[in-house]
Amino acid sequence: MRATRRNPPRWWVLGPSVAALVVVIVVLATRWAAVTASQPAYLVTLLVVATAALGGVGWSSVGLGHGRAPDRSRARVLTARALGILGTVVLVLAMLWLRPLPATGVAVAAMSGSAAVRVTAPTSQIELDPTAGSTRTGLIFYPGALVDPRAYVPLLSILAAAGFPVVIVKPPCGIAFLSSGAASGAVAAHPSIARWVVGGHSLGGVVASANAGAGQSRIDGLLLWAYYPNGSIAGGTSLEVTSVSAGNDGLATPAKIAASEPYLPPATRFVVVEGAVHADFGDYGTQRGDGTPTTGRAEAQAQIEEASLALLQRVDERRGTGT
């Protein structure tokens, strides 16, 4: 009796499937806390990719569909396989690029809150609420690209402790552009807060600028940390604006900050933290492409806090606490 011939695995399916599965495992093993603490879109994407990869491994390995294929030209078959492999490579690179920069232990500990600040973290945001009563001015904050939103809790808790409620947006996949409407949602969800400052770090500042420049009701201020608007918001606005930048920033360099001045209202206050770097604006460690700090992190963050608090106080005083 002739032995049944076993069909070989389809390498063009098996190879990309294994590669995608390995990447998902590596990402979850090295960034589990940051991934699960962020908005769930990235985690869902990873799980969908893992499920599809497992299906591809199984389909290829057990020989399903290895019967006689329809009559197709070899060129078309090879093209389809090449496109499938190319698509998998792009997907794998995207998953690796989207890995969040994880919050440090200091930031994770700050998520427990304090006697002065209550911290809650629903699916799409982190809220910092003063426990001893709050002003009628709050801050909506967009994180920098791919930064774990928890990384901003230590710095922003100082503002909350001073009486200013803070909403930190958790952008899908760590990209602030995917949550540009979060500011209007936060405003609508907190009717007791009469005035808002919208702010952001790095690319989060671009989205914050767009929201501030759109003339939305109850948004009266803009706080930029180490970045600048993508277009001009200089005309026809009564916004209170503060730009806080770092003297040794290797990403949003001093030259770029200076070049952005015409995009902002003439009364904008520019604060340069000398010797600080891009990553001093959050607690997530170092960042590729950044400069070298020549001042202590604690001193840099104290100056960032001071300038940010001054903006919130100006907005609160200008509009009047009773309105």
Beta strands, then each sheet from edge to edge (+ up, - down):
strand 1: 117-120
strand 2: 125-130
strand 3: 137-142
strand 4: 166-169
strand 5: 195-201
strand 6: 219-225
strand 7: 240-246
strand 8: 269-273
sheet 1: 1+ 2- 4+ 3+ 5+ 6+ 7+ 8+
end
